[in-house]
Amino acid sequence: MTPIPRPKDEVVARIDACWEKKEECPRPHLGASLLGHPCERWLWLSFRWAVREHFSGRMLRLFDRGQREEAVIVENLRRIGIDIHHTSADDGGQLFVELAPHVGGSLDGIIESGVPGAEKTRHVAEFKTHNLKSFTELKQKGVYEAKRRHWCQMQCYMHGTKIKRALYVAVCKDNDELYTERVEYNPEMAKYIIDRGARIALTERIPAPLSTDPSWWQCKMCPAWKFCHETHCIEADCVNCRTCAHVTPKPDGTWQCENIPLFGMDAGEQLEGCTRHVLHPDLVPWRLLGDDEDRDGLYEIDGKTVVNGCGGIMSVNLLNGEREPREDSGVPF
């Protein structure tokens, strides 16, 4: 006898849809939590907002659960006499540390004293939640071997705060088991990690991928897999100032638009972009022939010269498959 299909849970569906509508904007900086990533191309694409990872409502709720767990961890640490401040539970909020131009991150907290066995030693606090499989590996191998990116993140924060120890606190979401580990500052590695991030942020051309093999396990799990191994083309929702050929990150931590020098370059305006957007040549599969007198890009597509910009085909339209400019495409800015 064929069972009657269970109807879709409308309550869950609507909750997830609400979460998906409020998905956060990308970070304006290259975050310390990413710096331990092995692929320089992914770091560059992420910083340039060239590949946007869209999460399901369930995943966004899961991330929110991890953030809410921080307050519980802080409460437990304070219960045993640990003096911790600059946490998400405090009025002042978390401390943002600028590590290099365009590179930084927000600490989970700073511990002044009270860590058992090192009561007088200051620590950077780092909190993470894990599923059972990840947590079991962490206990067996330690944070350096099991979660190298977390270790790199703590190295950056210790470097930025001049604090030489970190306390890593992990929670298993399956059974609420806790794991803690004290991590020592490694100045050479911290400098290498931060310098690498700064170099990638200021690089104008896209770095080489971690692997050219589409079946490589780290590539298969990457949000940029389709870009690197199939299309070599960004999606239309990634048209913003950072994917424009006219915009350059500067060593002083700012951004400069070569086409419209007076255009505001804060994060909100960068995400919005403008009508003069020209696709960065490393973010599309077409050959760039140069630019015209209006600084529009000239691309060779299917054997034809196509104008990309305000005087030709707008970037969003070009990525959506249009090859002929609209009559109203020349919008003044």
N, C-alpha and C positions, 0 to 999 in steps of 0.2 A: 504494500500500500504506500503510495507516494505521500510523504508528509506535506502538510500545508506550509508554504514558505512563511517565515516569520517576517512581519512588516518592519520596515525601517524605523528605528527609534527616533521619532521626530524631536523629542526633547534634546537628545544628544546632538542630533544634526543641527539644530538651531543654535545650541551653545557653541559648537565648533565653528559654525558660520560667523558668529559674533567675534570669536577670537581671530579668525582669519581676516576680518575687516579691519581690525585694530593692530595689524602687524606693524612692528616698529620700523622706523626709517633706518637706513644703514648708518654705521658709525662714521663720524667725520675723520677719525684718525685710524691708523693701523694699530689695532689693539694688542696689548701684551699677551692676551690669551691666545692669539694666533701666531705669535712669532716663532714658536717651536714647530710650526708646520713644515714638513720636509720640502714642499714644492714652492719654489720662488714664483712660478707663474701664478699659482693660486693666490698667493699673497698679493701680487700685483693686481690681479683681476678683482680681488675682493676690495682692495684699497681704492681702485678706480670705479667701483660700483658697476663693473662690467658684466658680472654674473651675479644675479640675485637669487638666493636660495629661498624658495617659498615653502613654508611648513604647513602641515595640516593643523587643524584646530586641536587635535589630540596632542601633537608634539608641542604646540605653543602652551597648552595647559601644563604639559610636563615640565617645560622650561620654567613656567611660573611657579610650579611646585618647588623646584630647586631654589628659586630666589626666596620663596617664603620660608624655606628650611633654614636660611641664614639666621633669621631672628631666633629660632629655636636653638641653634648652635651657640649663638652669643649668650643666650639666657643660661644654657648649661655651663658655659665657661665661667660666667660670672658667679654662678652658684658655688663653684669650687675655689673662688677667690682670685680668679684671673682678671686683671685690670685691662680691659680692652675698650678702645674707642674708635671713632671714625668708621663705624659700621652702618649698614643700611637701616638698622633699627634706631640709630641715634638721630637727634634733631639736625645736626650738621651734615648728616649723610656721609657717604664714602669719600675718601680722599683720592683725587685724580692726580696722578704723577706723570709729568711730561718727561719722557725718556730721551727723545731726540726730536728734531723737526718732523711733524706729522706722525709721531710714534708716542704712544702713552697707554695708560690704563687706570682703572679704578680698583683700589685695594678693597678686600673684604673687611679689613680691620687692621689696627696696630695694637699690639699687646705691649704694655709697659712693664708688667711684672706678673708673677704668680704661676708661671708654667712649672709644673712639678719637675724637680731635678735641675731647674735653671730659673729659680724664682726671681732673680734680679736681672735677668737678661731680656732685652727688648726683642720682639719677634714681629715679623709681618705675618698676618693671618690669611690663610687661603682655605676656603670652604668649597667642597664639591659633593654632589650626590652621585651615586652609582647604582646600577642594577646588580643583581647577585653575581653574575658571571664576572663583571668588571671588578666588583669589590673583592671577590675571591682572589683574582689575579693580583690585585693591589696588595693584599695581605701577604701573598706568597713572595712577591718580587720587590715590593717597595715602590715608591712613587717614581724614582729615576728610571727604572726598567719598565714599569707597567704603564706609567702616564708621563712620558717624557715632556709633552707640551705643558703639563701642569708644573713640572719641575722648572722648565724654562721660564714660565710665567713668574714663578716665585723668585728666580734669579734676577729677573728684570726689576721686580718690585724692591728687592733688597738693595739692588744697585741704586735705584732712584731715591730711596729713603735713607741710604747709608746705614741700614740695619743689617746685621750680619747673620741673623738667624730667621727662619720662617717656621711657623707651625701649620702643618697641613692637617685639616680635619675632614674626614670623609664619612658619609652616612650611606648605609645600604638602604635603598628604598623598599626592598622586599621584606626586611625584618627589623629595621631601625638599629642595626648593629653599627657601632662607631669604630673608626680606626684613626689614629693620630700618628704623625711622624714629624720629627724635627729635621729641618733641612739646613745645611750649612751653605753660606754664601761662597760662590766661586767667582771671583772678580774677573778672571780671564774669560770664562764662558759667558758671563753676564755681558761683558763688553762686546764679545763676538756676536751674541744674539741681537743686541740692540743696534750695533753697527750694520748688521745684515738687514735689519728692518728698515733703517734709515736709507740705506743704499737702494733697496727695492722701491721704497716710496718715491724717491727722487729720480728713478730710472724712467726715461721717456719712452723707451721701446719695451715691448713685452719680453720677459725672460723665457728661456727654453723650458719645456715641461719637465716634470720629474721623470716621465717615461713616455716614449712614443708608442708603447704597446697598449692598445685599448683594453687588453685583458689583465693588465697589471693590477693587483688587488687594491693598491692605494688609489689608483685612477678610477677604478670601477665604483668606488664609494664617493667620488668627488662630485660636487655640484657642477663643476666645469667639464665633466666628461664629454658631454655633447659638443661643447665648443671646441675642445682640444682634438677630439677624435672623429668628429663627423662634420660639423658645419663650418667651423672656424669663423663663426658669425654670432654677434650678440643678439639678444632678443630686443624687440621694439620697446619694452618697458625699461630697458637700460639706457635709453637716450637721456643723458644728463651732461652737465658740464665736464665731468671727469672722463667721459668717453668721447669728448670732442677733441679734434686735432688742434684746436686753437688754444687749449688750456694746458697750463704747465704748473706742477707743484714747485714751489720755490724753497731754497735752503733755509729761509727764515720762518718756515712753517705756514706760509700763506700760499694762495693760488693766484695765478695771473692769467687773464684772458688777453691774448695777443690781438684778437679781432675787435673787442670792445673793452679798452683799457679801464674805463670807468665803471664797468659792470660790477655790481656787488658780488662778492665771492664767499659769503658765509654758506654754511651747509644747506640751509633751506633753499637758497637761491641756486646753489649748484645742482640740487636735486631737481628743481623746476626746469633749469636750462633756459634756452632762448631760441628764437626762430633762426638764428644763424649757425646752428649746430652743424658741424661737419664731422662725419664719422672718422675716428682714429684709424689710420691704415692698418694697424695690427689687430683690429677688432672685426674686420670684414675680410672675405676671401678674394676680393677684387683687387686689381692692380691700380695703384694711384698714379695718375699721369702728371699730376701737379695741381695748381689752382689757377683760377682766372683773376681778372682785375678786381673782382668783388670779393676775393678770398674764398670763393666757393670751391669745393673739391671737385676734381675731374677724375672719375673712375672709369676704367674699362670694364664693362659688364656685357658678356655674351657678344664680344666683338664690337660693341658700340661705346662711344664716349657719353657718359651720363654725368650731368652736373648735380652735385649733392650740396644743398645749402639753400639759403633764402631765395636765390635767383634760379633755382632748379627744383629738384625733388627734395622735400624735407626728409631728414634722416628717418623719422618714424615711418613715413610712407615708403621710403626706399626699402627698409627692412621688412615691410609688409608686402613687398612684391611689386610695388608700382615702378614703372620704368619711363613714364611720360609725365612731365610736370603739369600741375593743375594751373588753371588760368589765374587763380588768386594766390599762387605760391610766393610771389614777390612781396612779402609783407614787410613794411618798414619797421625798424626797431628803434 
